[in-house]
């Protein structure tokens, strides 16, 4: 088995997907989690590539958020689309990143991602509140590279 397959159990993955569903109920923001085994690129650079590969830049309000995890290299990044970056402070993602990394350091990967996703949803709520006509523009399933 690859490290990405061992990283989370099927039950843990479903708990993360459920956290995405809960987080997106309060915001029009779209949240995805992407896991891959290895990358020679810096985590932010690779996360940006994945962001475009997953067409996360095509949401109506440009308010997609990607949690990128590179398992073997122990790398992690959170990035948001232009719509988010245009309205938030530069350190907007730092507290979310710290929550995730603290759990990762304790090998509690599911906990870190669930808490991070829920925190991202809370943070996005004030900038991108949920609207009556919101549609789920992106899959909530975890993608793999």
Residue, then its C-alpha position, 0 to 999 in steps of 0.5 A: x500500500x502507498x502512504x496515501x492509502x495508509x494515511x486515512x482510513x475510509x471512515x476517517x475520510x468520510x468524517x472529513x467529507x462530512x466536515x466539509x459538508x458542515x463547513x459549507x452550510x454556513x458559507x458559499x465558499x468551496x472547500x476541498x482536500x487533496x492528498x498525494x504521496x510525493x512532490x518535488x515542488x514546494x507545497x504552496x507551488x504544488x497546491x496552486x497546480x492542484x487548485x487549477x487541476x481541480x478547477x477550483x478557480x472556476x467557482x462563481x465567487x472565486x472563493x475556493x479553499x484547498x487543503x493540500x497534504x503531501x504525505x511522504x514529504x510531510x508537507x501541508x498548505x492551505x490556499x484560497x482563491x482570488x475572491x478570498x485573497x482580495x478581501x481577507x488580511x494577509x495572515x487569514x489562514x495562519x490560525x487554521x494552518x496552526x490547528x492542522x499542523x498541531x494535530x499532524x505533529x501528533x499523528x492525528x491527521x483526521x483530527x487536524x483536517x476536520x478541525x481545519x476544515x470547520x475553522x475555514x468554514x467559520x472564517x469564510x462565513x463572515x466574508x462569504x455567507x451562505x445564500x438561499x440560492x447557493x449550490x455546491x459547485x465542487x465535489x466534497x470528496x477527497x482527491x488524490x494525486 
